[in-house]
Amino acid sequence: MIRPPEYGSKTMKFRIAPHGEAYDALLGTVRDAGGELRLHPAIGEGLARLTGTFGNWPAGPTYDRFHPVRDFADDELHADLLRLKHITTADILARSAGPRRMRIVPGPHVGVEMADQMYNMAVEVMNEGDGQCTFIAPLGPADWLEPLRDKFIRSCTDLSGFGYANMDEFTVAPGVIVPPEHPLSFRTLIDKEFVTPLVKKCGLKRGNVKIPNPYDVADYDDWLAARGVQCCFAGKGWGAHIAFVDPSTGLVWILREDEDEISVEIRTLTFDEMSGMGIMEVTLDAVSNMQTALHSGGGNWYETLVTAYSIGLRQILMAERIRVWMDGFVVEGQTWQRWTAKTAFLPKFTGLLPATVTLACEDVEYIFALQVAERAASVLH
C-alpha cells in the first residue's frame, strides 16, 4: 500500500436547539460517550429528526441528497470534477502502461474478458505458489461468474486452495441479512451458479468462500489476513462507490456537549480514517439505490433493499493488485458507467468518491468497455 495524496477536508458546523425528551436522551448519550459521539450520517440524520431543529435550518443539517460531493467538495476537487468532462478516448489509450494503466476492450459486456483475466491470474498464482490463491470480487458489475465457473470446469482446475471473498450482501433489518429466497440474495446466486458446481467438479471448499455478514466478521478478516489477497476485482458504482462503501461513508457526524447544548460537526473523513474501516453495515446512498432499482433483480424496484453488509477499504487494501472493470451495459444507447469511469483520472483520494482508494495500490488496471470509453469521452452523452 502507498499513501495517496488527498483532497482537502470540508466541514459544516451546527448547534442542536434543545427540544423534548429525545434531545435530553441524546445529550445523555453524548455525555456517556465522554462528551463526543461519532455517527454515520444516516444515524445522524435520524437523530436530527427526533431532536427537532438545528440552528436556523429547520430541516436539520444535511448534505446534497443526490451526492454529498456536491456539498463537500473543496475547490480543488470541484475543479478536477469539472475537468473530467473533457476526457477523451485518446486520454484513456495514453495510459496503457505504468502502475495505474488503462485499456479498452470491445464490450459492451465484459464478463467473459473479466473471467479470462481472473482465470489466468488464478492459475498462474496457484502454479507459482503452494496451490493457494485468494480473490476479492463483487457479484457485479459484469457477468463473470458463469464464464469463470465454466473455464475452471473445462480445464479441470484443482480449486482446493482457491478462495473467493465476495464484497457485500444486502440486509433487511439491522444485523439481519437478506433471506436466501429474496431476488437480491447474493449468496444464493453465488452458491447456485458458482460454489456448488465447483465443489462437485473442481474440489472448491465451501469454507473458502466468504460473504460479509454480521455473524463472522472477525473470521472474514482473519481468513483474508492469513491467506493474503492476490487481487481485488472491482467495479465502480454509479456514484463512484466501491463494494458498498458509498460516498456518504466518507462523512462523519461528530456530536459534542457544549454548555448543555449539543453542537454538530459534519466533515469528510481522511484516508487514514477510511482505510481503517473494515466490514460494516451500511445505508446505501440515493445514487446506489437507483442503480440497484434499474439494473438488479430484473428491475424490480419494489423489492430494492437499502442496507447491506460490506467490506471496507481495509479489506480492499489487503490486495496486491486491483483490477477495475467497467461494463458497457447499454440501455437506450447509454451506459450507466460512462461518468463514474472518468473518476479513474482523479489524482487524489477523497472519501466522497470511495473508488479513489485505488490510488493506494501499487498495481492497478482500469479496463473500459468500448461503449464506456466512447461515451465517457463525449459531453453530449
Protein Blocks (a to p, Z undefined) as FASTA:
>chain_A
ZZdddddddddddddddedjklmmmmmmmmmnoopacddfklmmmmmmmnopehjllnop
addfkbmklmmpcfklmmmmmmmmmpcfklmmmmmgcjkdcdddebjblklmmmmmmmmm
mmmmmmmmnopacddddfblbdfklmmmmmmmmnopafklgccddfbdcdfbehiacdfk
lmklmklmmmmmmmmmmmmmnopafklcccddfklmmmmmmmmmmnopabdcddddfkop
ahjbdfklmpccddddeehiacdddddddfklmmmpccddddddfklmmmmmmmgghlpa
klpcfbdcdddfklmmmpmbdcddddfbdeehiafklmmmmmmmpcbdcfklmmlmmmmp
cbdcddddfklmmmmmpmkZZ
